[in-house]
C-alpha cells in the first residue's frame, strides 16, 4: 500500500475512534445506556492504541526479526479487533430511551 494511502487510513481510523464516543454520549435523539457509553470510550482508547502502534510500526525503524516487532504487531491486531467489536456492539444495540427532539 502506498505511504499516503496508509497515512490517510490511519487518520480516518483515529478520527473516527475519537468521534464515535462523542456521538454516543451526546446524541440528541437517542439516549444510549451507560454500558454503551463506557464501551464507546473503551473503543476510543483501543482505536487510539491501534493507530499509535500502526504509525510506530510503519514509520519507525524496528527490525522485522525482533521479538518486540512481532509482539507489537500482535497487540495492534488485538486492539483493532477490540475496537471493531465494541463499535459494532454499540451500533446494533437499541437505544435506552428515545428522546423527542
N, CA, C and O atoms as CSV, one atom per row, in Angstrom:
chain,resi,resn,atom,element,x,y,z
A,1,UNK,N,N,0.844,-1.164,0.000
A,1,UNK,CA,C,0.000,0.000,0.000
A,1,UNK,C,C,0.901,1.242,0.000
A,1,UNK,O,O,1.857,1.318,0.772
A,2,UNK,N,N,0.595,2.208,-0.862
A,2,UNK,CA,C,1.397,3.432,-0.874
A,2,UNK,C,C,1.338,4.149,0.476
A,2,UNK,O,O,0.371,4.025,1.228
A,3,UNK,N,N,2.391,4.894,0.753
A,3,UNK,CA,C,2.529,5.528,2.071
A,3,UNK,C,C,1.415,6.535,2.338
A,3,UNK,O,O,0.925,6.625,3.463
A,4,UNK,N,N,1.010,7.292,1.323
A,4,UNK,CA,C,-0.019,8.303,1.576
A,4,UNK,C,C,-1.376,7.661,1.835
A,4,UNK,O,O,-2.160,8.203,2.615
A,5,UNK,N,N,-1.681,6.532,1.211
A,5,UNK,CA,C,-2.942,5.850,1.493
A,5,UNK,C,C,-2.943,5.243,2.895
A,5,UNK,O,O,-3.967,5.242,3.579
A,6,UNK,N,N,-1.793,4.729,3.314
A,6,UNK,CA,C,-1.686,4.169,4.650
A,6,UNK,C,C,-1.850,5.267,5.695
A,6,UNK,O,O,-2.524,5.064,6.705
A,7,UNK,N,N,-1.247,6.415,5.466
A,7,UNK,CA,C,-1.368,7.526,6.392
A,7,UNK,C,C,-2.804,8.044,6.447
A,7,UNK,O,O,-3.291,8.400,7.520
A,8,UNK,N,N,-3.485,8.090,5.301
A,8,UNK,CA,C,-4.880,8.533,5.289
A,8,UNK,C,C,-5.781,7.549,6.021
A,8,UNK,O,O,-6.695,7.969,6.732
A,9,UNK,N,N,-5.545,6.241,5.864
A,9,UNK,CA,C,-6.360,5.265,6.585
A,9,UNK,C,C,-6.120,5.350,8.089
A,9,UNK,O,O,-7.043,5.153,8.878
A,10,UNK,N,N,-4.881,5.643,8.486
A,10,UNK,CA,C,-4.601,5.854,9.910
A,10,UNK,C,C,-5.343,7.069,10.438
A,10,UNK,O,O,-5.923,7.018,11.523
A,11,UNK,N,N,-5.330,8.158,9.686
A,11,UNK,CA,C,-6.018,9.367,10.129
A,11,UNK,C,C,-7.526,9.169,10.207
A,11,UNK,O,O,-8.171,9.655,11.136
A,12,UNK,N,N,-8.086,8.464,9.243
A,12,UNK,CA,C,-9.527,8.188,9.276
A,12,UNK,C,C,-9.875,7.300,10.469
A,12,UNK,O,O,-10.874,7.535,11.149
A,13,UNK,N,N,-9.059,6.289,10.722
A,13,UNK,CA,C,-9.313,5.397,11.851
A,13,UNK,C,C,-9.212,6.103,13.188
A,13,UNK,O,O,-10.045,5.897,14.070
A,14,UNK,N,N,-8.196,6.933,13.341
A,14,UNK,CA,C,-8.031,7.662,14.601
A,14,UNK,C,C,-9.135,8.690,14.782
A,14,UNK,O,O,-9.676,8.828,15.879
A,15,UNK,N,N,-9.475,9.410,13.727
A,15,UNK,CA,C,-10.534,10.418,13.817
A,15,UNK,C,C,-11.875,9.786,14.130
A,15,UNK,O,O,-12.621,10.302,14.963
A,16,UNK,N,N,-12.195,8.676,13.477
A,16,UNK,CA,C,-13.483,8.034,13.740
A,16,UNK,C,C,-13.529,7.425,15.136
A,16,UNK,O,O,-14.600,7.368,15.740
A,17,UNK,N,N,-12.396,6.970,15.662
A,17,UNK,CA,C,-12.418,6.436,17.022
A,17,UNK,C,C,-12.563,7.544,18.055
A,17,UNK,O,O,-13.005,7.279,19.173
A,18,UNK,N,N,-12.203,8.769,17.715
A,18,UNK,CA,C,-12.420,9.899,18.619
A,18,UNK,C,C,-13.849,10.421,18.502
A,18,UNK,O,O,-14.456,10.794,19.506
A,19,UNK,N,N,-14.387,10.450,17.291
A,19,UNK,CA,C,-15.729,10.997,17.068
A,19,UNK,C,C,-16.820,10.054,17.586
A,19,UNK,O,O,-17.876,10.517,18.019
A,20,UNK,N,N,-16.584,8.755,17.547
A,20,UNK,CA,C,-17.614,7.779,17.935
A,20,UNK,C,C,-18.120,7.967,19.368
A,20,UNK,O,O,-19.335,8.031,19.551
A,21,UNK,N,N,-17.266,8.059,20.397
A,21,UNK,CA,C,-17.820,8.249,21.737
A,21,UNK,C,C,-18.487,9.605,21.929
A,21,UNK,O,O,-19.388,9.741,22.757
A,22,UNK,N,N,-18.054,10.605,21.174
A,22,UNK,CA,C,-18.715,11.911,21.257
A,22,UNK,C,C,-20.139,11.802,20.747
A,22,UNK,O,O,-21.058,12.370,21.339
A,23,UNK,N,N,-20.330,11.076,19.652
A,23,UNK,CA,C,-21.676,10.886,19.107
A,23,UNK,C,C,-22.532,10.074,20.063
A,23,UNK,O,O,-23.696,10.410,20.284
A,24,UNK,N,N,-21.980,9.014,20.631
A,24,UNK,CA,C,-22.754,8.156,21.527
A,24,UNK,C,C,-23.138,8.903,22.801
A,24,UNK,O,O,-24.266,8.772,23.276
A,25,UNK,N,N,-22.236,9.667,23.346
A,25,UNK,CA,C,-22.518,10.338,24.620
A,25,UNK,C,C,-23.419,11.559,24.465
A,25,UNK,O,O,-24.165,11.890,25.387
A,26,UNK,N,N,-23.365,12.227,23.333
A,26,UNK,CA,C,-24.107,13.481,23.187
A,26,UNK,C,C,-25.120,13.467,22.050
A,26,UNK,O,O,-25.425,14.523,21.496
A,27,UNK,N,N,-25.649,12.309,21.689
A,27,UNK,CA,C,-26.643,12.217,20.619
A,27,UNK,C,C,-27.943,12.844,21.097
A,27,UNK,O,O,-28.357,12.618,22.234
A,28,UNK,N,N,-28.593,13.633,20.241
A,28,UNK,CA,C,-29.780,14.374,20.662
A,28,UNK,C,C,-31.052,13.525,20.679
A,28,UNK,O,O,-31.911,13.727,21.538
A,29,UNK,N,N,-31.187,12.592,19.755
A,29,UNK,CA,C,-32.446,11.856,19.660
A,29,UNK,C,C,-32.380,10.463,20.266
A,29,UNK,O,O,-33.424,9.876,20.549
A,30,UNK,N,N,-31.194,9.918,20.473
A,30,UNK,CA,C,-31.063,8.584,21.065
A,30,UNK,C,C,-30.243,8.678,22.339
A,30,UNK,O,O,-29.130,9.206,22.339
A,31,UNK,N,N,-30.800,8.166,23.414
A,31,UNK,CA,C,-30.052,8.114,24.675
A,31,UNK,C,C,-29.561,6.686,24.838
A,31,UNK,O,O,-30.364,5.767,25.000
A,32,UNK,N,N,-28.268,6.496,24.796
A,32,UNK,CA,C,-27.686,5.171,24.935
A,32,UNK,C,C,-27.562,4.811,26.408
A,32,UNK,O,O,-27.498,5.685,27.272
A,33,UNK,N,N,-27.529,3.517,26.679
A,33,UNK,CA,C,-27.358,3.032,28.047
A,33,UNK,C,C,-25.944,3.350,28.528
A,33,UNK,O,O,-25.057,3.681,27.741
A,34,UNK,N,N,-25.764,3.241,29.822
A,34,UNK,CA,C,-24.462,3.561,30.413
A,34,UNK,C,C,-23.377,2.610,29.895
A,34,UNK,O,O,-22.237,3.027,29.689
A,35,UNK,N,N,-23.729,1.328,29.681
A,35,UNK,CA,C,-22.729,0.379,29.204
A,35,UNK,C,C,-22.258,0.754,27.802
A,35,UNK,O,O,-21.094,0.540,27.461
A,36,UNK,N,N,-23.161,1.315,26.985
A,36,UNK,CA,C,-22.789,1.693,25.623
A,36,UNK,C,C,-21.839,2.891,25.634
A,36,UNK,O,O,-20.931,2.978,24.808
A,37,UNK,N,N,-22.055,3.805,26.568
A,37,UNK,CA,C,-21.150,4.954,26.669
A,37,UNK,C,C,-19.766,4.510,27.121
A,37,UNK,O,O,-18.756,4.981,26.598
A,38,UNK,N,N,-19.718,3.608,28.086
A,38,UNK,CA,C,-18.431,3.093,28.555
A,38,UNK,C,C,-17.744,2.288,27.455
A,38,UNK,O,O,-16.534,2.398,27.260
A,39,UNK,N,N,-18.524,1.477,26.737
A,39,UNK,CA,C,-17.952,0.681,25.644
A,39,UNK,C,C,-17.414,1.578,24.535
A,39,UNK,O,O,-16.391,1.262,23.926
A,40,UNK,N,N,-18.088,2.687,24.267
A,40,UNK,CA,C,-17.593,3.589,23.225
A,40,UNK,C,C,-16.295,4.269,23.655
A,40,UNK,O,O,-15.427,4.522,22.819
A,41,UNK,N,N,-16.153,4.565,24.935
A,41,UNK,CA,C,-14.909,5.163,25.423
A,41,UNK,C,C,-13.770,4.144,25.365
A,41,UNK,O,O,-12.647,4.491,24.999
A,42,UNK,N,N,-14.053,2.891,25.722
A,42,UNK,CA,C,-13.038,1.840,25.625
A,42,UNK,C,C,-12.665,1.609,24.160
A,42,UNK,O,O,-11.499,1.368,23.847
A,43,UNK,N,N,-13.654,1.681,23.262
A,43,UNK,CA,C,-13.364,1.551,21.829
A,43,UNK,C,C,-12.484,2.701,21.347
A,43,UNK,O,O,-11.612,2.505,20.500
A,44,UNK,N,N,-12.707,3.885,21.878
A,44,UNK,CA,C,-11.867,5.034,21.528
A,44,UNK,C,C,-10.430,4.810,21.982
A,44,UNK,O,O,-9.493,5.075,21.229
A,45,UNK,N,N,-10.251,4.328,23.198
A,45,UNK,CA,C,-8.904,4.096,23.720
A,45,UNK,C,C,-8.189,3.015,22.905
A,45,UNK,O,O,-7.014,3.158,22.564
A,46,UNK,N,N,-8.910,1.934,22.599
A,46,UNK,CA,C,-8.265,0.877,21.819
A,46,UNK,C,C,-8.014,1.321,20.379
A,46,UNK,O,O,-7.025,0.903,19.776
A,47,UNK,N,N,-8.880,2.152,19.819
A,47,UNK,CA,C,-8.645,2.684,18.475
A,47,UNK,C,C,-7.445,3.605,18.422
A,47,UNK,O,O,-6.685,3.591,17.453
A,48,UNK,N,N,-7.271,4.414,19.471
A,48,UNK,CA,C,-6.093,5.273,19.526
A,48,UNK,C,C,-4.819,4.448,19.695
A,48,UNK,O,O,-3.781,4.772,19.119
A,49,UNK,N,N,-4.906,3.383,20.489
A,49,UNK,CA,C,-3.755,2.489,20.639
A,49,UNK,C,C,-3.412,1.798,19.330
A,49,UNK,O,O,-2.239,1.651,18.986
A,50,UNK,N,N,-4.437,1.373,18.601
A,50,UNK,CA,C,-4.219,0.760,17.291
A,50,UNK,C,C,-3.541,1.742,16.341
A,50,UNK,O,O,-2.601,1.380,15.634
A,51,UNK,N,N,-4.018,2.978,16.326
A,51,UNK,CA,C,-3.433,3.978,15.440
A,51,UNK,C,C,-2.000,4.297,15.796
A,51,UNK,O,O,-1.155,4.436,14.912
A,52,UNK,N,N,-1.714,4.415,17.093
A,52,UNK,CA,C,-0.350,4.695,17.517
A,52,UNK,C,C,0.589,3.555,17.143
A,52,UNK,O,O,1.682,3.790,16.626
A,53,UNK,N,N,0.163,2.317,17.404
A,53,UNK,CA,C,1.025,1.179,17.064
A,53,UNK,C,C,1.193,1.032,15.555
A,53,UNK,O,O,2.275,0.676,15.090
A,54,UNK,N,N,0.146,1.299,14.789
A,54,UNK,CA,C,0.266,1.234,13.332
A,54,UNK,C,C,1.268,2.256,12.829
A,54,UNK,O,O,2.106,1.950,11.981
A,55,UNK,N,N,1.181,3.474,13.353
A,55,UNK,CA,C,2.124,4.510,12.951
A,55,UNK,C,C,3.542,4.145,13.369
A,55,UNK,O,O,4.487,4.298,12.595
A,56,UNK,N,N,3.680,3.667,14.586
A,56,UNK,CA,C,5.004,3.325,15.115
A,56,UNK,C,C,5.640,2.189,14.305
A,56,UNK,O,O,6.830,2.239,13.992
A,57,UNK,N,N,4.853,1.175,13.971
A,57,UNK,CA,C,5.397,0.040,13.232
A,57,UNK,C,C,5.703,0.389,11.784
A,57,UNK,O,O,6.585,-0.218,11.176
A,58,UNK,N,N,4.988,1.358,11.223
A,58,UNK,CA,C,5.188,1.704,9.825
A,58,UNK,C,C,6.317,2.712,9.635
A,58,UNK,O,O,7.152,2.552,8.744
A,59,UNK,N,N,6.343,3.739,10.461
A,59,UNK,CA,C,7.250,4.853,10.210
A,59,UNK,C,C,8.484,4.879,11.099
A,59,UNK,O,O,9.379,5.692,10.866
A,60,UNK,N,N,8.565,4.035,12.092
A,60,UNK,CA,C,9.784,3.950,12.895
A,60,UNK,C,C,10.534,2.703,12.480
A,60,UNK,O,O,9.924,1.700,12.111
A,61,UNK,N,N,11.825,2.760,12.538
A,61,UNK,CA,C,12.637,1.662,12.043
A,61,UNK,C,C,12.868,0.638,13.145
A,61,UNK,O,O,13.708,0.827,14.025
A,62,UNK,N,N,12.113,-0.439,13.080
A,62,UNK,CA,C,12.268,-1.558,14.001
A,62,UNK,C,C,12.578,-2.772,13.135
A,62,UNK,O,O,11.957,-2.966,12.090
A,63,UNK,N,N,13.508,-3.566,13.554
A,63,UNK,CA,C,13.878,-4.748,12.787
A,63,UNK,C,C,12.699,-5.710,12.685
A,63,UNK,O,O,12.016,-5.969,13.676
A,64,UNK,N,N,12.464,-6.232,11.501
A,64,UNK,CA,C,11.354,-7.164,11.291
A,64,UNK,C,C,11.553,-8.480,12.033
A,64,UNK,O,O,10.588,-9.206,12.272
A,65,UNK,N,N,12.760,-8.787,12.390
A,65,UNK,CA,C,13.039,-10.066,13.024
A,65,UNK,C,C,13.023,-9.985,14.553
A,65,UNK,O,O,13.181,-11.002,15.228
A,66,UNK,N,N,12.837,-8.807,15.087
A,66,UNK,CA,C,12.917,-8.675,16.538
A,66,UNK,C,C,11.630,-9.168,17.197
A,66,UNK,O,O,10.556,-9.172,16.595
A,67,UNK,N,N,11.776,-9.576,18.433
A,67,UNK,CA,C,10.645,-10.049,19.219
A,67,UNK,C,C,9.677,-8.907,19.513
A,67,UNK,O,O,8.464,-9.114,19.558
A,68,UNK,N,N,10.210,-7.706,19.712
A,68,UNK,CA,C,9.358,-6.557,20.017
A,68,UNK,C,C,8.457,-6.199,18.845
A,68,UNK,O,O,7.305,-5.813,19.044
A,69,UNK,N,N,8.968,-6.322,17.628
A,69,UNK,CA,C,8.147,-6.017,16.459
A,69,UNK,C,C,6.975,-6.993,16.364
A,69,UNK,O,O,5.840,-6.582,16.122
A,70,UNK,N,N,7.247,-8.275,16.554
A,70,UNK,CA,C,6.180,-9.270,16.464
A,70,UNK,C,C,5.156,-9.078,17.575
A,70,UNK,O,O,3.956,-9.210,17.335
A,71,UNK,N,N,5.608,-8.770,18.779
A,71,UNK,CA,C,4.699,-8.540,19.900
A,71,UNK,C,C,3.826,-7.310,19.644
A,71,UNK,O,O,2.619,-7.346,19.883
A,72,UNK,N,N,4.430,-6.225,19.162
A,72,UNK,CA,C,3.675,-5.004,18.873
A,72,UNK,C,C,2.682,-5.233,17.740
A,72,UNK,O,O,1.571,-4.703,17.772
A,73,UNK,N,N,3.071,-6.012,16.749
A,73,UNK,CA,C,2.162,-6.309,15.642
A,73,UNK,C,C,0.955,-7.113,16.131
A,73,UNK,O,O,-0.168,-6.871,15.688
A,74,UNK,N,N,1.175,-8.058,17.030
A,74,UNK,CA,C,0.073,-8.838,17.597
A,74,UNK,C,C,-0.840,-7.975,18.458
A,74,UNK,O,O,-2.061,-8.113,18.393
A,75,UNK,N,N,-0.275,-7.102,19.250
A,75,UNK,CA,C,-1.077,-6.214,20.099
A,75,UNK,C,C,-1.878,-5.252,19.237
A,75,UNK,O,O,-3.016,-4.925,19.574
A,76,UNK,N,N,-1.304,-4.794,18.129
A,76,UNK,CA,C,-2.014,-3.909,17.208
A,76,UNK,C,C,-3.269,-4.594,16.662
A,76,UNK,O,O,-4.334,-3.980,16.598
A,77,UNK,N,N,-3.147,-5.848,16.275
A,77,UNK,CA,C,-4.307,-6.596,15.790
A,77,UNK,C,C,-5.340,-6.819,16.873
A,77,UNK,O,O,-6.540,-6.765,16.606
A,78,UNK,N,N,-4.895,-7.067,18.084
A,78,UNK,CA,C,-5.807,-7.249,19.210
A,78,UNK,C,C,-6.580,-5.967,19.502
A,78,UNK,O,O,-7.793,-6.013,19.708
A,79,UNK,N,N,-5.899,-4.831,19.522
A,79,UNK,CA,C,-6.568,-3.553,19.780
A,79,UNK,C,C,-7.551,-3.205,18.663
A,79,UNK,O,O,-8.636,-2.688,18.930
A,80,UNK,N,N,-7.182,-3.483,17.427
A,80,UNK,CA,C,-8.102,-3.236,16.323
A,80,UNK,C,C,-9.341,-4.101,16.413
A,80,UNK,O,O,-10.444,-3.631,16.132
A,81,UNK,N,N,-9.182,-5.352,16.799
A,81,UNK,CA,C,-10.337,-6.236,16.954
A,81,UNK,C,C,-11.246,-5.820,18.092
A,81,UNK,O,O,-12.469,-5.890,17.970
A,82,UNK,N,N,-10.664,-5.388,19.195
A,82,UNK,CA,C,-11.469,-4.904,20.322
A,82,UNK,C,C,-12.263,-3.675,19.905
A,82,UNK,O,O,-13.448,-3.561,20.218
A,83,UNK,N,N,-11.619,-2.767,19.207
A,83,UNK,CA,C,-12.288,-1.543,18.761
A,83,UNK,C,C,-13.452,-1.857,17.822
A,83,UNK,O,O,-14.552,-1.334,18.002
A,84,UNK,N,N,-13.221,-2.689,16.841
A,84,UNK,CA,C,-14.273,-3.022,15.879
A,84,UNK,C,C,-15.421,-3.760,16.562
A,84,UNK,O,O,-16.587,-3.481,16.283
A,85,UNK,N,N,-15.105,-4.693,17.448
A,85,UNK,CA,C,-16.146,-5.436,18.150
A,85,UNK,C,C,-17.012,-4.550,19.026
A,85,UNK,O,O,-18.233,-4.702,19.045
A,86,UNK,N,N,-16.398,-3.627,19.750
A,86,UNK,CA,C,-17.179,-2.739,20.606
A,86,UNK,C,C,-18.016,-1.757,19.796
A,86,UNK,O,O,-19.144,-1.443,20.174
A,87,UNK,N,N,-17.475,-1.278,18.699
A,87,UNK,CA,C,-18.246,-0.356,17.850
A,87,UNK,C,C,-19.474,-1.056,17.291
A,87,UNK,O,O,-20.567,-0.489,17.313
A,88,UNK,N,N,-19.318,-2.269,16.795
A,88,UNK,CA,C,-20.477,-2.996,16.275
A,88,UNK,C,C,-21.478,-3.323,17.380
A,88,UNK,O,O,-22.685,-3.294,17.142
A,89,UNK,N,N,-21.003,-3.631,18.574
A,89,UNK,CA,C,-21.907,-3.918,19.686
A,89,UNK,C,C,-22.758,-2.707,20.032
A,89,UNK,O,O,-23.956,-2.840,20.279
A,90,UNK,N,N,-22.159,-1.548,20.050
A,90,UNK,CA,C,-22.909,-0.334,20.364
A,90,UNK,C,C,-23.850,0.028,19.224
A,90,UNK,O,O,-24.975,0.464,19.466
A,91,UNK,N,N,-23.404,-0.146,17.990
A,91,UNK,CA,C,-24.238,0.232,16.845
A,91,UNK,C,C,-25.480,-0.639,16.703
A,91,UNK,O,O,-26.524,-0.144,16.280
A,92,UNK,N,N,-25.396,-1.923,17.045
A,92,UNK,CA,C,-26.568,-2.781,16.894
A,92,UNK,C,C,-27.456,-2.778,18.132
A,92,UNK,O,O,-28.531,-3.377,18.122
A,93,UNK,N,N,-27.020,-2.113,19.194
A,93,UNK,CA,C,-27.857,-2.064,20.394
A,93,UNK,C,C,-29.022,-1.102,20.179
A,93,UNK,O,O,-28.942,-0.162,19.389
A,94,UNK,N,N,-30.079,-1.360,20.890
A,94,UNK,CA,C,-31.242,-0.483,20.813
A,94,UNK,C,C,-31.011,0.708,21.736
A,94,UNK,O,O,-30.272,0.606,22.715
A,95,UNK,N,N,-31.642,1.834,21.423
A,95,UNK,CA,C,-31.481,2.979,22.318
A,95,UNK,C,C,-32.159,2.709,23.660
A,95,UNK,O,O,-33.195,2.047,23.729
A,96,UNK,N,N,-31.570,3.219,24.691
A,96,UNK,CA,C,-32.117,3.028,26.031
A,96,UNK,C,C,-33.462,3.736,26.157
A,96,UNK,O,O,-34.442,3.146,26.612
A,97,UNK,N,N,-33.504,4.983,25.757
A,97,UNK,CA,C,-34.728,5.777,25.768
A,97,UNK,C,C,-34.709,6.652,24.520
A,97,UNK,O,O,-33.696,7.279,24.210
A,98,UNK,N,N,-35.825,6.692,23.811
A,98,UNK,CA,C,-35.890,7.589,22.676
A,98,UNK,C,C,-36.349,8.944,23.164
A,98,UNK,O,O,-37.348,9.061,23.874
A,99,UNK,N,N,-35.619,9.951,22.782
A,99,UNK,CA,C,-35.956,11.308,23.143
A,99,UNK,C,C,-36.716,11.944,21.998
A,99,UNK,O,O,-36.499,11.611,20.833
A,100,UNK,N,N,-37.589,12.840,22.329
A,100,UNK,CA,C,-38.303,13.588,21.307
A,100,UNK,C,C,-37.535,14.867,21.071
A,100,UNK,O,O,-37.351,15.670,21.986
A,101,UNK,N,N,-37.089,15.057,19.850
A,101,UNK,CA,C,-36.253,16.228,19.568
A,101,UNK,C,C,-37.097,17.408,19.147
A,101,UNK,O,O,-36.563,18.482,18.869
